[in-house]
Amino acid sequence: MSAPGRPTVRPVWSGYLVREGDAIVDASSSVTIVEADGQLTVVDTGAPNDRTRLVGALKNMGVRPDSVNYVVNTHLHLDHCGCNELFEKARLVAHELESPPVGSIRIRGRAEIVQGVELVPTPGHSAGSLSVFVEADVRVAICGDAIPTRDNFEKRLPPFVNVDRKLALKSMEVIGSWADMVIPGHDAPFNVVAKE
């Protein structure tokens, strides 16, 4: 439940990573729905082999793919954008450094797509990584691989795959200083310990 006029955040599912040693052998991102100002936004769409699962999960939530207004990709790695084509009527939103397809909304700096839903550059994992900051009943950061897992956040470990370790750590600090709850790229949502 959400206060009147406030956005709502509904996780569709939590992402996962399967490793063999240091190698990632399978992965799919968290998928999240944000409803704000009468607009539906899906943040990340999972891996290509998630299509049937995603259609079923959305149906169970009462969401038709053709009712989605925006698809925000935190970055354009295939495990986060593999089912984008399911949302034929939605506008794709991604950072310009990710080289999104023609016709996408290309974000450079911070940008509010609908009231209470702000896109924040959080580079490090990739040059164009974004997080979605939502002013719901609590402050929710949907952050893709800026914070892949709770363990990364709690141990202050940048994503194993990164383009800039220091930048990745700085992005994690930005997220942690703002958020009450984090929806990581490949793990279950978690609450951020109270800031001092």
N, C-alpha and C positions, 0 to 999 in steps of 0.2 A: 504494500500500500504506500501511497505517496501523498504528501500534502497537495491541496489544490494548486494547480499551476506549476508544480515542480515536475521535472523529468522523472521518469521511471526507468530503471535498469533491470533487465531480465536476462541472466545468463541462459543461453541455449544449451551449451555444454562447456566443460573445462577441457582444455587442450592436453596433449600428452607428448612425451618424448620417449622413444625406446633407444637405448644405447647398447652397443657392444664395445666395451672398453671406452675409448674416447670418441668413437665413431657413433654418429646418430644414424640409425638404420630405418627408423620410421618416426614420423611426427605429424601432428595436426594441431592447428591452433584452437584456442578458445573462440567461441562464437557468442556474441552478445547482441541483444536488441535494446535500443534506447528509444523511448517514446517521449517526445517533447514538442510542445507547441503544435500538436496535431500531426506531427511528422514522425515516421518510423525510420530509424537508422539501424542498419546491421553493421557491426564492427567485426571485421575479418569473417571469412567464409569457409575456413578449413581447407583441407587438402582435396585434390580432384576426386579421390575415391570416396569422399564423404557425401556425395550428392544425394543418394537415396536416404541416408541417415538424416541429412539436413531437411529434406522435403518432409519426412515423417515428423521430425522434431518441431518444425514450424507448424505443421498441421495440428499437432497436439497442443500447441500454444495458441491456436486460433489466428495464425498469421499466414496470409497468402503472399507468396513471393512478389506478385504483381502489385501489392499494396505498399511495398517498401519504397521510400523516397530516396534514400541515400545508402550507399555501401561505402564505408570508410575502411580502407586497408591501412593498418598500422605500418606496413611496408609490403613490398610486392614479391616476397619469397612465396613459392608455390604452395607451401603448407598454410599460408594465410589468405591466399586469394584464389584457391583452386576451384571454388564454386561461384565465382562472381557472375558467370553467365546465367545463373539461375534467376537473377534479379534483373530481368530485361528492361523494366521501366525505371529502374533506379539510376541516379547519377552516381558515378564512381568518383570517390574523393581520395586523393593520395598526395604525398609530398612531391613537388616537382623533381627532386633529385632521384626519385624512384623511376623516372621516365614512364609515367602512366600513359595508357592508351589515348589516342586522339579523342577529344570530346569529354575527357575527364575534367573534374574541378581540380586544379593543381594548386596546392598550398605551399607557400614559402615561409611565412612566419606564423604567429599565432592567429587563429581565425575561429570565429563563432559561426557554426553552420546553422544552428537554430538556437533560440534562447535557452541558456543554461547548458549548452553543449559546446565546449571549446576544444579545438584541435591544437595541440602543443607539440612543437618539434622536440623530440627526445633522441637525438642521434647517438650513435655509438655502435649498436648492432649493425645497422646500415646507415649510410649518410643521410637518408631521408626518412628515418623512423619517426613516427608520430605516436603520441598518446592522446586519448580522448578523455578530457576532464569533464565530469558531469556533476552539476550542482543538484543532486537529488536530495532525499532526506538526510543523507550523509554525502560527503565528497567522494566520488568514485572515480578512480583512474583506471581506464582500460588501456593497457600499455603494451600489448604485443610482446615483442622480444626485447624491449627496453628493460623489462623484468620478466624473464622467461618462467621462473619458478619462485616460490616462496623462499626456498633455500638460497637462491641468488640474492634476494633482498636481505634476508636476515644475516647472511655471512658477508654482505657487501662484495659479492663476486659479480663482475660484469658478465654478460653473456659469453659463453665459450667461443662462439663465432662472433667476431666483432671487427669493425674497421678502425676503431680507435678506442682503446681501453680506458683512457682518462676521460674521454668524452662520454663513454658509456656510464662510468661511475658518476659523473656530474649529472647525467640525465636521471639516474636512479635517485640521486639526492633531491632533484627538483620534484620528482614524483612523490617521494617519501615525505617531503616537507609540506606538500599540499594535501595529499589524500588521507581520508579516513579508512577507505577500503581500496584494495588493489585487485584488479582482475588481470592476472599475468597471462602471458602468451601460451604457456603449456602446463598449467597447474590450476588448482581450485582457487576461487577468490579467498582473500584473507584480509583481516583487519590490521591496520597499522597501529602500533603501540602509540599511546598518547604522546604528543610532542611536548617537550619541556620548554 
